[in-house]
Amino acid sequence: MYYRFSYTADYLAQNDAAPIRLSLPLQKEPFEDKRLFPFFDGLIPEGWLLNIAENTWKLNPRDRMGLLLSCCRDCIGAVSIVPMEVEHD
């Protein structure tokens, strides 16, 4: 499993486009890593709110992507968390 992040072409075309984090500079190519990027991991709730999310949606606390997709789809600001379409051969 790996994680992928990319800026949309529309966002990159904006005059005031800014990177969401210095470690994720503006570029057309996607970023990929085996670990969830710290920026996104930081969006996941903690403490009692995380406990409520885990119990409500029956999520494994170690499934960071599942938590991110369940709890953070509609974030504040210009970031959206959406599942990637998987292409099958």
C-alpha positions in Angstrom: 0.0 0.0 0.0 1.2 3.5 -0.7 -0.3 7.0 -0.4 -0.6 9.5 -3.2 -1.2 13.2 -3.0 -1.5 15.6 -6.0 -2.6 19.1 -6.6 -5.4 19.5 -9.1 -4.6 21.3 -12.4 -7.2 24.0 -11.5 -5.4 24.7 -8.2 -2.0 24.9 -9.8 -3.3 27.3 -12.4 -4.4 29.9 -9.8 -2.2 32.9 -9.4 -2.3 32.7 -5.6 -1.7 28.9 -5.4 0.4 28.0 -2.4 1.7 24.7 -1.2 -0.2 23.1 1.7 3.1 22.4 3.3 6.7 23.2 2.5 7.5 19.5 2.2 4.8 19.2 -0.5 5.8 22.0 -3.0 3.6 22.9 -6.0 4.1 20.5 -8.8 2.1 18.6 -11.4 3.6 15.2 -10.5 1.9 13.3 -7.6 3.8 12.7 -4.4 3.9 9.0 -3.3 5.0 7.4 0.0 4.6 4.3 2.0 3.6 6.3 5.0 0.7 8.8 5.3 2.0 12.3 4.8 2.3 14.2 8.2 0.1 17.0 7.0 -2.8 14.5 6.5 -2.1 12.5 9.6 -2.4 15.8 11.5 -6.0 16.2 10.2 -7.2 13.1 12.0 -8.9 13.9 15.3 -7.3 12.9 18.6 -8.5 12.0 22.1 -12.2 11.7 22.9 -13.2 12.8 19.4 -11.1 10.0 17.9 -12.7 7.5 20.3 -16.2 8.6 19.1 -15.2 8.2 15.5 -13.6 4.7 16.0 -16.7 3.5 17.9 -19.3 5.1 15.6 -17.8 3.9 12.4 -16.2 0.7 13.8 -12.7 1.8 12.6 -9.4 0.3 13.5 -7.3 3.1 15.2 -4.3 1.9 13.2 -6.1 2.4 9.9 -5.0 6.0 9.4 -6.4 6.2 5.9 -9.7 4.8 7.0 -9.9 7.4 9.7 -8.8 10.2 7.3 -11.5 9.2 4.7 -14.2 8.9 7.4 -13.5 11.9 9.5 -11.8 14.4 7.2 -13.6 14.4 3.8 -14.7 18.0 4.2 -11.8 19.8 5.7 -11.5 23.5 6.4 -9.6 25.3 3.6 -8.7 24.2 0.1 -8.0 20.5 1.0 -10.4 17.7 0.2 -9.9 14.0 1.1 -11.3 11.8 -1.6 -10.6 8.1 -2.4 -8.6 7.5 -5.6 -10.2 5.6 -8.4 -8.4 2.3 -8.9 -7.7 1.1 -12.4 -7.9 -2.6 -13.0 -6.0 -4.3 -15.8 
